[in-house]
Amino acid sequence: MLWWAISRRPRHQHQFHPEATQHVDRTIQLIRHSGCKPGLVFNPATSLSWLDYVIDKIDVILLMSVNPDSAARIHPRSVAEIERGACAH
């Protein structure tokens, strides 16, 4: 199903949340095989340790400053703080 969804959507990039799949590496391979650039999306609470395993396999990292369901809430961490954590990887 995932391969069908990726191949049917004409995009240049595909990003996904690492906790949304059981096989992050395989999902990255499917995206790249479809001719797109793979990327990961991190919620504020998601550990950046996923990058330890796939940083050399992705082209895009999207760092969210709020959780998807909390558009009007105060940011739990500043974007700069999240970026410092990502750069440490």
RODO-2510 file (C-alpha; in nm, 4 decimals, decimal comma):
residues 89
     n   res          X          Y          Z
     1     m     0,0000     0,0000     0,0000
     2     l     0,2783     0,2450     0,0878
     3     w     0,4560     0,1924    -0,2442
     4     w     0,1319     0,2535    -0,4321
     5     a     0,0698     0,5771    -0,2391
     6     i     0,4228     0,7038    -0,3007
     7     s     0,4244     0,6210    -0,6711
     8     r     0,0816     0,7793    -0,7308
     9     r     0,1678     1,1177    -0,5810
    10     p     0,3776     1,3361    -0,8114
    11     r     0,6157     1,5032    -0,5689
    12     h     0,9782     1,5928    -0,5524
    13     q     1,0126     1,5010    -0,1844
    14     h     0,8384     1,2719     0,0618
    15     q     0,8763     1,3151     0,4356
    16     f     0,7334     1,0913     0,7048
    17     h     0,7386     1,0517     1,0809
    18     p     0,9769     0,7688     1,1779
    19     e     0,7304     0,6373     1,4363
    20     a     0,4674     0,6002     1,1611
    21     t     0,6364     0,2957     1,0084
    22     q     0,7915    -0,0255     1,1362
    23     h     1,0689    -0,0134     0,8770
    24     v     1,2234     0,3327     0,8439
    25     d     1,5069     0,2110     0,6196
    26     r     1,2694     0,0301     0,3851
    27     t     1,0403     0,3324     0,3619
    28     i     1,3381     0,5527     0,2747
    29     q     1,4409     0,3043     0,0040
    30     l     1,0886     0,3010    -0,1435
    31     i     1,0795     0,6798    -0,1578
    32     r     1,4226     0,7021    -0,3204
    33     h     1,3336     0,4217    -0,5665
    34     s     1,0302     0,6257    -0,6751
    35     g     1,2665     0,9075    -0,7776
    36     c     1,1915     1,1352    -0,4836
    37     k     1,4047     1,2711    -0,2011
    38     p     1,3230     1,1047     0,1334
    39     g     1,3021     1,2949     0,4596
    40     l     1,2049     1,2558     0,8224
    41     v     0,9652     1,4692     1,0256
    42     f     1,0193     1,5072     1,3997
    43     n     0,7552     1,6130     1,6505
    44     p     0,8917     1,7928     1,9592
    45     a     0,8676     1,4730     2,1655
    46     t     1,0243     1,2444     1,9036
    47     s     1,3797     1,1425     1,9793
    48     l     1,6360     1,2605     1,7280
    49     s     1,8237     0,9332     1,7822
    50     w     1,6563     0,8058     1,4630
    51     l     1,9100     1,0206     1,2795
    52     d     2,1940     0,8055     1,4120
    53     y     2,0807     0,5274     1,1788
    54     v     1,9603     0,7096     0,8676
    55     i     2,1249     1,0536     0,8468
    56     d     2,3267     0,9437     0,5430
    57     k     2,0152     0,8090     0,3677
    58     i     1,7840     1,1123     0,3841
    59     d     1,7837     1,4477     0,2087
    60     v     1,5415     1,6439     0,4276
    61     i     1,4858     1,6852     0,8015
    62     l     1,1725     1,8693     0,9139
    63     l     1,1751     1,9812     1,2780
    64     m     0,8299     2,0656     1,4091
    65     s     0,8168     2,3195     1,6910
    66     v     0,4676     2,2140     1,8089
    67     n     0,2747     1,8896     1,8018
    68     p     0,0334     1,8579     1,5070
    69     d    -0,2750     1,8850     1,7290
    70     s    -0,1590     2,1915     1,9233
    71     a    -0,1598     2,4794     1,6766
    72     a    -0,2544     2,7399     1,9378
    73     r    -0,0393     2,6136     2,2234
    74     i     0,2878     2,7532     2,3486
    75     h     0,5941     2,5960     2,1898
    76     p     0,7411     2,3326     2,4253
    77     r     1,0944     2,3998     2,3005
    78     s     1,2364     2,6699     2,0842
    79     v     1,3227     2,5827     1,7263
    80     a     1,6830     2,6829     1,7988
    81     e     1,6989     2,4256     2,0781
    82     i     1,5646     2,1544     1,8479
    83     e     1,8136     2,2537     1,5761
    84     r     2,1036     2,2321     1,8208
    85     g     1,9960     1,8756     1,9008
    86     a     1,9749     1,7872     1,5319
    87     c     2,3151     1,9397     1,4575
    88     a     2,4675     1,7307     1,7362
    89     h     2,3846     1,4227     1,5297
***
